[in-house]
Amino acid sequence: MAATAAGAGARAGATAGAVTRAGGGTRAVATARAGSSSGAEGRRRPARDRLLAAAAARFYADGIAGTGIDTITADAGVAKMSLYNNFASKADLVAAYLVARHAEWLDLYAARLAAAGDDPRARVLAVFDAYADHANAGYAHGFRGCGLLNAAAELPAGDPGRAVVRAHKEDVEAIVAGHLADLLPDDPGRAAALAEHLAFLLEGSMARAGLEGDDTRLRHARALAADLLGAT
């Protein structure tokens, strides 16, 4: 069965469950490109949303360890007590940020999937396009690669946040595998092997793109994927 945007959304709930401390899951999707709230419109946003948006921007630009609570509350324009009224700790805020990043990517993928039509090949390439959209999201301090992997690199082994990142990457591979199962209904073994191959291509290109600061490697990866699919 094809992995649809709706199916991916259902898996997002499972991913959110991997971190029980997230305290609200994807209710407020904080994007890494979201800056601090400003003006009357920003002040009307719920404090939790403003804190998540400020944390997302800072965690992505400066790293989790490099971002203090005082910086987040200042960017969000709220008192420190407001943070602890919404999140039990900085770790709780990090967990919510990771779940929100997963939901953000699913939104990018759903938009690309809607434009891909019914061709399984185009639907696989929609995943690559969603990665490129992430790279071109317009970050205030530049593109630094996958925000989830960046966060996982800072978290110790066994931290619940790493389980969220792993679940996200498994979801992406499962989405690709679902489309390939439609393309190769009589050869499930080949479909699974190709899905793993393309997942490696996606993650390798994202790592290089993050180091280089643009989408060049992602565009090359998409072209390689198109060649592989064309030969299928």
PyMOL commands that set and color helices and strands:
alter all, ss='L'
color gray80, all
select helices_A, chain A and resi 5-17+20-22+39-44+47-62+69-76+80-86+90-116+120-135+147-154+160-183+188-212+216-230
alter helices_A, ss='H'
color red, helices_A
deselect
rebuild
show_as cartoon
